[in-house]
């Protein structure tokens, strides 16, 4: 679910951390539902009055979620819950049970297939680019990340699912 609030000036604002004050409006994390809420004036009805909806609200939501995901993955790395690189991720998938795998969406699927080999015991997310994954470890680019099980990992998994639903709709796996 995605939470929105009517900020000062009656501007609809995405509440990525779900902590902003005020009456919140909840929407299912789905690109079609978000677009309908924007175009069919659902925010007006929920706020029971006139509100301003930014033209780029859907883009703001996606940017906020991606930033939050990168931050959570960075915390996972500091907590020892994240490994990256082909060999480290391959080892994690064969000797441990990862909470999730993050694959750069702009990387080769052939390499991913060699790594994962059809294992469906964990979600595989394609929601961040090589550069965005690289930010997490201070590298220029990273293609593969494995998350080991932990509370932070579950939070990152939840955010990645929201990003996936917003980018691809509810027909995706994960």
Rosetta silent file (secondary structure, phi, psi, omega in degrees, C-alpha in Angstrom):
SEQUENCE: XXXXXXXXXXXXXXXXXXXXXXXXXXXXXXXXXXXXXXXXXXXXXXXXXXXXXXXXXXXXXXXXXXXXXXXXXXXXXXXXXXXXXXXXXXXXXXXXXXXXXXXXXXXXXXXXXXXXXXXXXXXXXXXXXXXXXXXXXXXXXXXXXXXXXXXXXXXXXXXXXXXXXXXXXXXXXX
SCORE:     score description
SCORE:     0.000 S_00000001
   1 L     0.000  149.352  178.248    0.000    0.000    0.000 S_00000001
   2 E  -115.684  135.102 -179.139    1.066    3.579   -0.668 S_00000001
   3 E  -107.157  133.938  176.080    0.208    6.410    1.701 S_00000001
   4 E  -123.711  150.537  175.857   -0.512    9.939    0.551 S_00000001
   5 E  -132.153  158.576  172.917   -1.337   13.002    2.642 S_00000001
   6 E   -91.249  105.200 -177.008   -2.714   16.430    1.929 S_00000001
   7 E   -78.876  171.209  175.848    0.252   18.658    2.797 S_00000001
   8 L   -52.313  140.040 -174.786    0.026   22.382    3.609 S_00000001
   9 L    86.193    7.347  179.108   -1.401   24.194    0.624 S_00000001
  10 L    58.486   39.281  177.497   -3.621   21.161   -0.043 S_00000001
  11 E   -97.505  128.421  177.312   -0.930   19.479   -2.149 S_00000001
  12 E   -72.189  125.622 -176.211   -1.118   15.699   -2.383 S_00000001
  13 E  -126.977  136.721  176.133    2.216   14.320   -1.176 S_00000001
  14 E   -76.490  130.659  179.929    3.517   10.755   -1.184 S_00000001
  15 L  -105.958   81.798 -176.587    4.432    9.605    2.329 S_00000001
  16 L   -61.882  -35.260  179.966    7.130    7.020    1.633 S_00000001
  17 L   -87.193   -7.283  179.409    8.062    6.579    5.290 S_00000001
  18 L    58.427   41.530 -177.465    4.382    6.486    6.314 S_00000001
  19 L  -132.761   -1.982 -178.170    5.019    8.983    9.115 S_00000001
  20 L   -67.587  145.372  179.483    3.797   12.356    7.873 S_00000001
  21 L   -72.284  160.010  176.404    1.118   13.990   10.031 S_00000001
  22 L   107.174  171.572 -179.772   -2.420   14.353    8.843 S_00000001
  23 L   -72.714  122.702 -177.959   -5.154   12.204    7.441 S_00000001
  24 E   -94.911  153.504  175.017   -3.640    9.705    5.031 S_00000001
  25 E  -116.708  127.137 -176.234   -5.085    8.243    1.862 S_00000001
  26 E  -105.646  135.775  175.113   -4.043    4.700    1.042 S_00000001
  27 E  -128.999  148.007  173.667   -3.750    3.232   -2.440 S_00000001
  28 L   -65.332  141.032  179.036   -2.711   -0.197   -3.565 S_00000001
  29 L   -74.887   88.725 -179.560    0.821   -0.162   -5.005 S_00000001
  30 L  -153.532  132.173 -175.187   -0.137   -0.616   -8.649 S_00000001
  31 H   -62.063  -36.908 -179.784    0.621    1.688  -11.558 S_00000001
  32 H   -66.841  -42.285  179.843   -2.899    1.426  -12.996 S_00000001
  33 H   -66.157  -41.831  177.878   -4.542    2.260   -9.673 S_00000001
  34 H   -62.606  -44.512  179.273   -2.213    5.216   -9.086 S_00000001
  35 H   -63.719  -38.369  176.730   -2.892    6.561  -12.580 S_00000001
  36 H   -64.943  -40.956  179.599   -6.640    6.155  -12.056 S_00000001
  37 H   -61.468  -35.492  179.804   -6.431    7.966   -8.725 S_00000001
  38 H   -75.282  -46.426 -174.063   -4.713   10.876  -10.456 S_00000001
  39 H   -81.186  -29.347 -176.510   -6.938   11.055  -13.545 S_00000001
  40 L   -99.340   16.256  172.591  -10.313   10.205  -11.992 S_00000001
  41 L    62.486   30.903  179.394  -10.038   12.694   -9.131 S_00000001
  42 H   -66.080  -33.565  178.019  -10.015   10.051   -6.396 S_00000001
  43 H   -63.853  -35.746  178.213   -7.713   12.249   -4.281 S_00000001
  44 H   -62.767  -43.921 -179.572  -10.327   15.010   -4.387 S_00000001
  45 H   -66.112  -42.476 -178.684  -12.970   12.627   -3.069 S_00000001
  46 H   -65.865  -38.226 -179.449  -10.686   11.233   -0.351 S_00000001
  47 H   -81.114   -9.913 -179.016   -9.690   14.717    0.832 S_00000001
  48 L    55.716   43.289  178.881  -13.311   15.861    0.701 S_00000001
  49 L   171.248 -171.981 -178.404  -12.284   19.036   -1.003 S_00000001
  50 L   -78.201  131.918  175.361  -10.011   20.694   -3.464 S_00000001
  51 L  -134.943  158.302  175.948   -6.424   19.472   -3.589 S_00000001
  52 E  -102.494  127.050  178.853   -3.493   20.106   -5.881 S_00000001
  53 L  -109.110  117.684  178.481   -2.001   17.045   -7.529 S_00000001
  54 L   -58.331  143.011 -179.925    1.538   17.521   -8.856 S_00000001
  55 L   -59.773  -31.906 -176.924    1.857   16.686  -12.551 S_00000001
  56 L  -105.479   32.456 -176.371    4.712   14.301  -11.808 S_00000001
  57 H   -57.900  -44.428 -179.772    3.191   12.592   -8.753 S_00000001
  58 H   -61.517  -40.310  177.880    3.708    9.071  -10.163 S_00000001
  59 H   -67.054  -38.763  177.645    7.367    9.888  -10.913 S_00000001
  60 H   -61.065  -42.833  179.536    7.816   11.356   -7.415 S_00000001
  61 H   -60.611  -48.308 -178.775    6.477    8.149   -5.880 S_00000001
  62 H   -63.487  -43.753  178.324    8.863    6.000   -7.919 S_00000001
  63 H   -61.809  -43.671 -179.691   11.879    8.225   -7.169 S_00000001
  64 H   -63.171  -44.831  179.985   11.093    8.215   -3.450 S_00000001
  65 H   -65.052  -40.830  178.826   10.689    4.441   -3.326 S_00000001
  66 H   -64.625  -42.670  177.555   13.915    3.838   -5.261 S_00000001
  67 H   -61.654  -43.701  178.281   15.830    6.183   -2.964 S_00000001
  68 H   -62.976  -39.530  178.531   14.354    4.437    0.079 S_00000001
  69 H   -64.834  -44.608  178.522   15.275    1.036   -1.356 S_00000001
  70 H   -61.137  -43.309  178.774   18.864    2.118   -2.000 S_00000001
  71 H   -62.829  -43.647  178.648   19.120    3.474    1.552 S_00000001
  72 H   -64.680  -39.612  177.910   17.728    0.244    3.040 S_00000001
  73 H   -65.530  -35.629  175.415   20.111   -1.859    0.955 S_00000001
  74 H   -63.842  -40.550  175.990   22.988    0.311    2.209 S_00000001
  75 H   -65.692  -37.491  176.449   21.891   -0.369    5.781 S_00000001
  76 H   -61.663  -41.388  178.596   21.692   -4.075    4.964 S_00000001
  77 H   -61.388  -45.495  179.836   25.282   -3.938    3.703 S_00000001
  78 H   -64.936  -29.204  179.829   26.443   -2.262    6.921 S_00000001
  79 L   -86.183    0.186  179.857   24.550   -4.873    8.967 S_00000001
  80 L    78.387   21.156 -178.343   26.237   -7.730    7.084 S_00000001
  81 L  -103.929   11.836 -175.071   23.012   -8.798    5.374 S_00000001
  82 E  -138.620  133.604  171.376   24.103   -8.082    1.813 S_00000001
  83 E  -125.596  152.092 -179.254   26.660   -9.609   -0.533 S_00000001
  84 E  -141.361  160.982 -175.329   27.377   -8.512   -4.084 S_00000001
  85 L    99.341  150.802 -174.044   29.226   -9.719   -7.129 S_00000001
  86 H   -56.027  -53.079 -175.430   28.626  -12.867   -9.172 S_00000001
  87 H   -65.584  -42.264 -179.849   30.652  -15.311   -7.051 S_00000001
  88 H   -65.831  -39.713  179.056   29.442  -14.018   -3.682 S_00000001
  89 H   -70.497  -39.131  177.382   25.808  -14.107   -4.791 S_00000001
  90 H   -60.573  -43.136  177.693   26.248  -17.570   -6.322 S_00000001
  91 H   -62.616  -41.848  179.848   27.666  -18.795   -3.012 S_00000001
  92 H   -64.735  -35.812 -179.124   24.755  -17.214   -1.122 S_00000001
  93 H   -76.317  -23.992 -179.548   22.203  -18.916   -3.379 S_00000001
  94 H   -94.825  -31.775 -175.245   23.804  -22.347   -3.016 S_00000001
  95 H  -108.205  -12.496  179.957   24.859  -22.351    0.667 S_00000001
  96 L  -133.007  172.017  176.215   22.333  -19.981    2.253 S_00000001
  97 L  -111.168   95.800 -177.043   18.732  -19.103    1.700 S_00000001
  98 L   -67.248  150.965  176.421   18.705  -15.466    0.567 S_00000001
  99 L   -74.205  -29.523  179.593   15.721  -13.256    1.354 S_00000001
 100 E  -170.692  160.317  172.651   15.938  -11.795   -2.169 S_00000001
 101 E  -120.212  134.430  173.607   18.197  -11.240   -5.137 S_00000001
 102 E  -109.333  123.219  176.690   18.535   -7.843   -6.799 S_00000001
 103 E  -116.261  134.701  178.357   19.620   -7.915  -10.432 S_00000001
 104 L   -59.809  132.010 -178.221   20.324   -4.722  -12.348 S_00000001
 105 L   -69.317  -18.400  179.960   17.500   -4.163  -14.808 S_00000001
 106 L  -103.226   28.590  178.977   20.004   -3.003  -17.416 S_00000001
 107 L  -112.592  170.901 -178.434   22.173   -6.132  -17.212 S_00000001
 108 L   -72.256  132.023  176.956   22.281   -9.334  -19.234 S_00000001
 109 H   -74.530  -23.350  179.440   19.632  -11.944  -18.392 S_00000001
 110 H   -61.855  -43.759  178.693   21.979  -14.694  -19.604 S_00000001
 111 H   -65.960  -38.890  177.478   24.307  -14.104  -16.667 S_00000001
 112 H   -62.539  -41.436  179.415   21.356  -14.045  -14.272 S_00000001
 113 H   -62.759  -36.476  176.010   20.155  -17.401  -15.622 S_00000001
 114 H   -66.199  -33.306 -176.178   23.596  -18.930  -14.930 S_00000001
 115 H   -77.600  -46.809 -170.764   23.441  -17.559  -11.401 S_00000001
 116 H   -95.621  -32.415  176.766   19.919  -18.427  -10.347 S_00000001
 117 L    52.397   43.666  174.885   19.146  -21.466  -12.550 S_00000001
 118 L    75.711    7.757  179.113   15.386  -21.205  -12.154 S_00000001
 119 L   -66.374  124.672 -179.447   15.390  -21.196   -8.325 S_00000001
 120 L  -114.570   20.856 -179.503   12.097  -19.675   -7.191 S_00000001
 121 L   -80.494   -4.499  178.745   12.565  -19.954   -3.427 S_00000001
 122 L  -145.903  151.302  177.676   13.337  -16.225   -3.239 S_00000001
 123 E   -73.763  147.937  175.115   12.179  -13.166   -5.185 S_00000001
 124 E  -118.007  117.787 -176.130   14.426  -11.715   -7.875 S_00000001
 125 E  -103.312  136.723  175.373   13.999   -7.967   -8.293 S_00000001
 126 L  -121.029   60.061 -172.144   14.912   -5.965  -11.415 S_00000001
 127 L  -112.362   -9.252 -178.765   14.058   -2.538  -10.018 S_00000001
 128 L  -128.042  152.417  179.124   17.422   -0.728   -9.878 S_00000001
 129 L   -82.622  172.225  176.904   20.109   -0.016  -12.467 S_00000001
 130 H   -60.166  -39.892  179.724   23.760   -1.080  -12.271 S_00000001
 131 H   -67.548  -40.931  179.704   24.705    2.441  -11.182 S_00000001
 132 H   -65.647  -40.874  175.870   22.007    2.532   -8.492 S_00000001
 133 H   -66.582  -34.271  178.302   23.145   -0.847   -7.150 S_00000001
 134 H   -64.734  -32.384  178.422   26.736    0.401   -7.288 S_00000001
 135 H   -57.473  -32.484 -174.380   25.873    3.326   -4.990 S_00000001
 136 H   -63.913  -37.672 -177.607   25.135    0.837   -2.235 S_00000001
 137 H  -110.639    9.155  179.720   28.697   -0.424   -2.001 S_00000001
 138 L    73.249   24.474  177.821   30.544    2.631   -3.260 S_00000001
 139 L  -104.405  166.322  177.524   31.295    1.002   -6.607 S_00000001
 140 L   -74.726  -40.539  179.415   30.619    2.436  -10.044 S_00000001
 141 L  -148.612  142.834  173.293   28.402   -0.470  -11.077 S_00000001
 142 L  -136.597  141.767 -179.197   27.060   -3.687   -9.540 S_00000001
 143 L  -105.377  -39.098 -173.984   24.898   -6.254  -11.289 S_00000001
 144 E  -120.130  133.874  173.530   24.115   -8.855   -8.601 S_00000001
 145 E  -136.685  136.302  172.616   23.129   -8.438   -4.950 S_00000001
 146 E  -115.367  133.062  175.978   21.904  -11.090   -2.514 S_00000001
 147 E  -101.288  127.123  174.534   20.065  -10.114    0.642 S_00000001
 148 L   -86.697  159.528 -171.567   20.408  -12.420    3.609 S_00000001
 149 L   -68.124  135.248  177.769   17.445  -12.790    5.933 S_00000001
 150 L   177.682  169.192 -178.423   16.851  -10.028    8.480 S_00000001
 151 H   -61.144  -44.957  178.652   14.403   -7.290    9.405 S_00000001
 152 H   -62.605  -37.093  178.925   16.085   -4.724    7.148 S_00000001
 153 H   -62.626  -41.287  179.364   16.067   -7.247    4.314 S_00000001
 154 H   -65.235  -38.415  177.458   12.330   -7.720    4.667 S_00000001
 155 H   -64.586  -43.785  178.223   11.804   -3.950    4.548 S_00000001
 156 H   -62.884  -39.185  177.237   13.947   -3.691    1.395 S_00000001
 157 H   -60.649  -43.921  179.778   11.969   -6.582   -0.096 S_00000001
 158 H   -62.789  -44.075  179.212    8.691   -4.779    0.604 S_00000001
 159 H   -65.598  -42.159  179.154    9.908   -1.568   -1.037 S_00000001
 160 H   -61.301  -39.209  177.890   11.253   -3.493   -4.052 S_00000001
 161 H   -63.283  -41.241  178.180    7.847   -5.148   -4.480 S_00000001
 162 H   -62.632  -43.394  178.654    6.147   -1.731   -4.454 S_00000001
 163 H   -60.481  -46.717 -179.299    8.588   -0.433   -7.091 S_00000001
 164 H   -59.581  -44.198  179.467    7.985   -3.522   -9.219 S_00000001
 165 H   -65.052  -36.831  179.648    4.212   -3.122   -8.969 S_00000001
 166 H   -72.691  -32.641 -178.916    4.422    0.565   -9.888 S_00000001
 167 H   -83.390  -36.578 -170.777    6.665   -0.069  -12.865 S_00000001
 168 H  -116.568  -10.812 -177.535    5.088   -3.262  -14.190 S_00000001
 169 L    86.071  179.928 -173.566    1.610   -3.519  -12.715 S_00000001
 170 L   -81.605    3.664 -179.957    0.102   -6.375  -10.744 S_00000001
 171 L   -85.012    0.799 -175.217    0.755   -9.006  -13.414 S_00000001
 172 L   -87.970  166.898  177.345    4.371   -9.487  -12.289 S_00000001
 173 L   -85.333  177.690  170.466    5.886  -12.182  -10.105 S_00000001
 174 L   116.404    0.000    0.000    7.515  -11.717   -6.730 S_00000001
